[in-house]
Amino acid sequence: MRRFFLKTTSFFLFSMGVILFIMCLPATPKSSKSLLFTAKFKNTLLRNTHKPRIIFLGGSNLSFGLDSKTVKDSLKLHPINTGIHASLGLKFMLSNYLNYMKKGDVVVLVPEYHQYIDDFAYGADGEELARMVFDVDLQNLFLLNSKQIIYVCTKLPELIKSKLSFRNYFGYDFDFIYSKYVYNSFGDVAAKFLTKKQLVSPDISFNKSPINHKIIQDIVDFEKVLMKNGCKLFVSFPGYQETSFNNSSTKIKQIYSLLKLKQIKLLGTPEIFKMNDSFILNSTYHLNTFGVKQRTQLLINEFTKQIQQ
């Protein structure tokens, strides 16, 4: 019995060692080109950009939906667009920013509507959060809470498979628009990449999906930390395909009502940022050059109204 126990334990430890070794392998050549690797560049912006600063926090609705140069010229603030990928989850984005917070920061938080639904905000959708830890920077593990760690663990088999796949090392294809090569000095996807529109199917209604009240409380707690450190928080809404918006308008109105109930400073209403389908690029949250121009001006207008009150 003792011999069996020793063999079983040895096999388990050996297996765990192999798994850990694979997980700690460098990102594959294909993965290393992904937009997730803009995180280091955007963290450098957060570390080095001088005051006065306006920080945009959210997913790719920001990177594919904001003209930071226009923001800078209009508001006389130094913008940093931190948007990377919605599937990282809003909780990770909040925690990451707190490492680079500076007194006087104006933070504009723009979550995708999906961040308020189910456990999307904690990295439940997709393996991007796991890649942010094991491909981009192992230090990101310390930004995760227990729920996020559980979701990361569920994605490890997919990540291991990708690290062992020959196709991710040789003869691979990758979508340039979702690579680390398309960003300008502010963290926006450069305008020249926002012209080739694709047919985008509307999101299916999530009216029946439950709102996660915990993430709304996380936003409230985040605001308290900012205020304690001399920063301001505003929450706004993503540029979102009109057809998708209409499919889920009931739930979106509920989200808006809950945010108002928490007395969070809001920039505009969801309806203001509803984007005509002709302004959509390649995702329901991604805008073409015309959409970016309109959305940016709307955001500037709402910000100006708020600070004049």
QUIPEPE-V336959 format. One record per residue. RES is the residue in one letter. BURIAL is 1 if it has 9 or more other ideal C-beta (glycine too) atoms within 8 Angstrom, else 0. Layout:
RES/BURIAL
RES/BURIAL
This chain:
M/0
R/0
R/0
F/0
F/0
L/0
K/0
T/0
T/0
S/0
F/0
F/0
L/0
F/0
S/0
M/0
G/0
V/0
I/1
L/0
F/0
I/1
M/1
C/0
L/0
P/0
A/1
T/1
P/1
K/1
S/1
S/1
K/1
S/1
L/1
L/1
F/1
T/1
A/1
K/1
F/1
K/1
N/1
T/0
L/1
L/1
R/0
N/0
T/0
H/0
K/0
P/0
R/1
I/1
I/1
F/1
L/1
G/1
G/1
S/1
N/1
L/1
S/1
F/1
G/1
L/1
D/1
S/1
K/0
T/1
V/1
K/1
D/0
S/0
L/1
K/0
L/1
H/1
P/1
I/1
N/1
T/1
G/1
I/1
H/1
A/1
S/1
L/1
G/1
L/1
K/1
F/1
M/1
L/1
S/1
N/1
Y/1
L/1
N/1
Y/1
M/1
K/0
K/0
G/1
D/1
V/1
V/1
V/1
L/1
V/1
P/1
E/1
Y/1
H/1
Q/1
Y/1
I/1
D/0
D/1
F/1
A/1
Y/1
G/1
A/0
D/0
G/0
E/0
E/1
L/1
A/1
R/1
M/1
V/1
F/0
D/1
V/1
D/0
L/0
Q/0
N/1
L/0
F/0
L/0
L/1
N/0
S/0
K/0
Q/1
I/1
I/0
Y/1
V/1
C/0
T/0
K/1
L/1
P/0
E/1
L/1
I/1
K/0
S/1
K/1
L/0
S/1
F/0
R/0
N/1
Y/1
F/0
G/0
Y/1
D/0
F/1
D/0
F/0
I/1
Y/0
S/1
K/1
Y/0
V/1
Y/1
N/0
S/0
F/1
G/1
D/1
V/1
A/1
A/0
K/0
F/1
L/1
T/0
K/0
K/0
Q/0
L/0
V/1
S/0
P/1
D/1
I/0
S/0
F/1
N/0
K/0
S/0
P/0
I/1
N/1
H/0
K/0
I/1
I/1
Q/0
D/1
I/1
V/1
D/0
F/1
E/1
K/0
V/1
L/1
M/1
K/0
N/0
G/0
C/1
K/1
L/1
F/1
V/1
S/1
F/1
P/1
G/1
Y/1
Q/1
E/1
T/0
S/1
F/1
N/0
N/1
S/1
S/0
T/0
K/1
I/1
K/1
Q/1
I/1
Y/1
S/0
L/1
L/1
K/1
L/0
K/1
Q/0
I/1
K/0
L/1
L/1
G/1
T/0
P/1
E/0
I/1
F/1
K/0
M/1
N/0
D/1
S/0
F/1
I/1
L/1
N/1
S/1
T/1
Y/1
H/1
L/1
N/1
T/1
F/1
G/1
V/1
K/1
Q/1
R/1
T/1
Q/1
L/1
L/1
I/1
N/0
E/1
F/1
T/1
K/0
Q/1
I/0
Q/0
Q/0
